[in-house]
Amino acid sequence: MRKICVITGTRAEYGLLYWVMKSIEEDKDFQLQLIVTGMHLSTEFGLTYKQIEKDGFHIDKKIEILLSSDSPIGISKSMGLAMISFSEAFDELQPDLILVLGDRFEIFSAVSAAMISRIPTAHCHGGEATEGLIDESIRHSITKMSHVHFCSTEDYKKRIIQLGESPESVYNVGALGIENINKLELLSREDFEESISFKLDKKYSFLVTFHPVTLEKSTAGEQIDQLLEAIDKIDDCKIIFTKSNSDTDGRIINDRIEEYVKNNPLKSVCFTSLGQLRYLSALKYVDCVIGNSSSGLIEVPSFNTATVNIGDRQRGRIIGDSVISCLSSTEDIEKAIRKSISKEFKNNVLSIANNPYGTGNSSDTIVDVLKRTDLKDILKKQFYDL
């Protein structure tokens, strides 16, 4: 049996990998190994490894790397600790291949350790662009250390090849998150409201997720304040916040959100993590998703729900017609929100908008590719010249 080691460090990443993990686990030719790290093991971020276990997965290794600081020094130390710990885990588990997703610092450390350990890597969601984030450089670095590539659009496939990767190793499987939408039985509106103990009983309802723009210095506090001020200008609304991740200055954003909810308990509620089922159910019932999460560009359009995409965090990604991009000022955010809830936008744009990231069912393709990929000499890559 070929041992496939899946590595996950965040709630969002795990949600995207869920069906691939299920498919690997159920295939007689594979043995699923699972390493959980990062935010999953942090009390501050909800100890989301418990949801993974609740879903029936066996966790082979828990690797704690997060320090109490989200400063550049703290993140760099976490990356160093991760490399040490992953090298030890790989030596013990001896996987035939690791499967990772995305562009976070803990995944960079894992792939770096795998490269030194001569373990090939399959990488999901490469080739994308997020020009406001350090993730941009991390993602392309992971691409160059990887050997099999699963991307979400043809444009991203071309970009991976442009980086020198062989076309034969690059597969457009669409965005992994869309498969969740197709396969999960989402909650009814009443069940969803009961699950969060919060009624969406006003004219408008919003889901807000905002993260730091990591290539900007000391902007997190100012930008979340601008966002909260803009939301306050919209009357007759209810707001669901999901907290920021463990990026540099993420705690600043979370402190501001907690303070806002404390001061507006009838209007708003916040969660460290909604979990995949509640999060996707929320997308079905809110009028608009506001913030700068990749989910607003990738999953939300499948619900014909509007997205207000703020600032530069996702600049460079492909966006659909249901996404309204704006600057991070109060005035621009308010203008974008009002556009998203206007009858003209709902009738003329949302009703016919398509998701540029595909229609789902990525896991079957990924498992099929992993099954027929010859791992002999796969580590010896040639640079593909255009």
N, C-alpha and C positions, 0 to 999 in steps of 0.2 A: 504494500500500500504506500502511495506517495503521501508524505507528511507535509501538509500545507499549514503554515503558521500564520494566523491572522492577528494583527496588532491593532489595538484601538485605545485611544486616550481621551476621547470626549463623547458626550451623549449624542451629539449630532452625527459624528462619524460612525458610531455604532449603529445608529438608526439606518444609515445608508448601506452599511455592510450586512445587515441582518439576513436578508434573503440569500445573499451569496454564502454566508456562513451556514445557513440551513441546507443549502444545496450541496455544499462540500461535505457536511456532516452526514447527509443521507446517501451519499454516493459510495458504493462499495469499493471503489478504486482509491479512495482518499481516506486519510486520517486527519481530522481537524485538530489542530493545536491552537490554543488561544492565549495570548498575552494581553493583560489589561494593565494600563498605566495611567499617568497624568491625572486629569480631573476626576476620572472614575473612582479614584481612591481617596478623594479629598472630602472631608466633612463639609467644608465650606461650599463645595460645588455639588453636594447632594448624595455622595457615596453611590453613584449610579452603577457601580459594579453589581449592586444587589439586583437591579433590574435585569442585568445580563444573566445572572444565576436564576432569577425568577422565570426567565424565558426558556430555561432548560439547558443552557450551555455550561459545559465544564470549563472552568478557568484553570489553565495549566500553570500560569505564573502571574502573580501580581507584583508589579515593579513600581515602587513608590519613588517619585522623583521631584514632586513639587515642594518647593521651599515656601516659607511664610511670606516671602517678598515677591512682588511682581515687577520689581525694578529690572533694568537691563542686566545688572550683576546677578540678581536672583535667577532670571531666566537662563543666563549663560551657565551658571552653576548647575541648574537643573539639567541642562543639555549634557554637561560633562558627567553628571551622576547617571544619567540615562545610558550613555554609551558604555560605561563600566558595567552597569547592571544587565543591559541587553547582551553584551558579549558573554557574560556568565550564563544567561538563560539559553542562548543559542548553543553554547557548549554542552549544556545538559540535555536540551530537547532534540538537538540534531535535526532540524527541519530540512526537507528537500528544497523548499521554496517558501519565502515569506510573501504575504499579500497585505498591502497597505493602501490607504486612501489619503489623498490630499497633500497638505503642505504645512503642517504644524511642526514646531521645533522638536517635539518628542519623536515624531515619525522620522525626521531628518536624522536624529541620533540612532534610531533603530536601524535604519537603512545603512548608515555609515558603519555600524558595527557588523551588519550582515555582509557588507562588501569585504571588510577585512577578514571575516570568517569564511569567505568564499561560498556564501549562500546566495543564490539568485533571488531577485525581487520582481514581483508583479505589482504594478502601480496603477491605481484607479484615479481618474480625474486629473491626469496630467495635461499639459499644453494650454492650460487656462491662464488668464491674466488678471491680476489684482494689483494695479499699479500703486495703490496707496499702502501696500503692506509689505513687510519683510517676507511674508509668505510667498510673494512673487519669486524671489531668489531661491527660497527653500524648495519650492515646487519644481523649478527647472533643474536644480541640483539633484533632487530625487530622481527626476527623469533620467539624468545622465548616469546615475548609479543603478538604474533598473534595467530589466532585460525583457519584460513583457509589459505592454502598455494598453490600458483600457480607458479610452477617452469618451467624451460625451457628445461631441459634434465633429463634423467633417473638418471644420476650420481648425479645431484643436488637434485633430489627427495630422493635418498638414504642418502645424507648428512643431509637433514632436519630431516629425521627419526632418523639418528644418533644423532642429537641434542636432541632427546627425544620427538619428535612430533609424534602423532599417524598416522600410514600409511593411515587411513581412512580420514584424514584431508589434505592430500598432493596430488596434482594433477599436472601431467606433461602436460602442455598445449602448450609447445613450446615457443619460444621467441615472445613477443607481436609485436615487430617492423616489423616482416616479413609480418604481415597482411597488413600493410601499402603498402608494395611493391606490394602485390597482388591486392589491391583494388583501389589504387590511379592511376589516369591516368597521367602518368609522362609527363613532357614537352618534346617537340622535342628539338634537339640540338640547332636549330636556336632560338626557343622561350626561351630556358634556357639562352643562351648567351645574348639575348636581355634583359632578366629579371635582369641580373647582370651587364649589360653594360660592358661586358668583353668577348673578343673573345678567344676561345681555338684554336688558329691558329698556334701553334708550334708543333714540333714533339711529345712532351710529355706534359701531363697536370697532375697536382697533386692537391689533396685536403688535406689540412693540419689542423688538430685539435690537440692541445697539452695542457694538463692540468698539474698542479703540482702533484708531488708524495708526498702525505701528511704525510707519515711516515719518510720522509727525511727532514733534516733541511737545509734551504738556498741553495737548488739545482736548483730552478726554473730558475733563470737567467742564470746559467752556462749551463743547459741542453737545453734551447731554443736557446742559442747562438750556441751550437754544432749542433743543428738541422738546423739552418739557414745557417751555414757555409757549411754543407753537401749539402744542396739544391743548394747552389751557385756553387758547383762543377759539377752540371748536366747542360750541355748546351742545348739550344733550347727547353726551357720548359716554361710553364705558371703555375702560382700557385694561388689557391684560399685558403685563410685562413679563418677559423671561430675561433672566439676568445675563450679564456678560460672561465671557469665558476667562481663562487664566492668562490672557495676553498682558503685556506691559500696561499698567494703569487701569486694568479691568476693575479693580476694587473701587476706584474712584467713581466709576459709572454705577456700580452696584450700590454704593453708599447713597448716591443721589436718588436712585430709584426707590430705595427703602424709605428715605425721608419723604419723598413725594407721596408714596402710598400711605405712609403714616398720617400725613396731613390731608389726604383725600381718600379716606377708607370707603366711602360710599360710591366713589367713582372709579376706583382702580384696585388692582390686586397684582401681586408679583409672585413668581415662582423661580426657584433655582433651576428646575427642569420640569417641564410638563410631561416628558416621556413622549415616545413616538406617536402613540395612539391619540393622546389628548392634543398633542401639537397639531397633527394633521387634521383632527376633527375641528380644531379651532379655525384652521384655514378655510374650512367650509362655511363657517358661520359668521366670521367677522367681515366688515365692509372693506377693510384695508389692512395690509401688513406694512408697518412703518419701521425703518431702521437701516441697517447696512449689512445684514446677514446674506450669505450666498443663497440661502433658502428662498429669499424673496424673489430671486431671479430664476431659480431652478425648479422648485416644487410648487410655489404659489400659483404660477400661471396655469397649472393643470386644473385649478379650481375656478378659473375665470374670476379670480379675486384680484383686486388692484394691489400694487406694491408701490410704496414711496421709498425710493432708494436714495439714501442721503450721503452726500460727500464722495470722497475718493476711495473708500475701502474696496469697493468692487469695480472701480474704474478699469475698463479694458475687457470685462466679461461681455459675452453676447447677451443681449437683453431682448425680450419680446415686447409686443405692443402694450401689454397690460402693465408694464413697469414705467413709472414716472421718476426720472432722475432729477435731483435738485441739489443745490448747494447746502451747506450745513448751517446757514443763518436762519433765525426765527422766521423772517419774512418769506424766504424761499420755501421752507418746510411747510409753513401754513398754506401758502399758495398751492403747493403740490397736494396737500391733504384735501383741500377744498376741490381741486380738480378731480381727485380720485373718487369723491363721493357725489360728484355732479351727475345729473341725469344724462347729460350729453355724453360724458365719458362712459358711463355704464351702458348706455344704449348703442353707442356708435363704435366703441372700442372693445370693451370687455366681452360683449356678446359674440364677437367673431374672432377674438384673439386666440392664437395657437401657441403652444409651448415649443420653443426652438430646441429643447433638449430631449425630444423624442417622446415615445409612448410607453416606455418601461420594458419589463421582462429581460433585464440585463443579466441576471444571475445564470440562466441556462447557457447563454453564450460564453460567459466567463468560465464556467465549469468545463464546458466543452473544449475551450482553448487550453485551459490548464491540463486537461487530460491528454491532449494530443501534442503538447509542446515537448520537444526533445530537450532534456536538460543536459545532455552530454555536450560538453564544450560550450555551453550557453554563456559562460562567464567571459569568454574571449570575443568581445564585441569588436566589429569593425565600424569605423565612422562612415556614415552614408553621406556622400557628397551629392549635392543637387546639380 
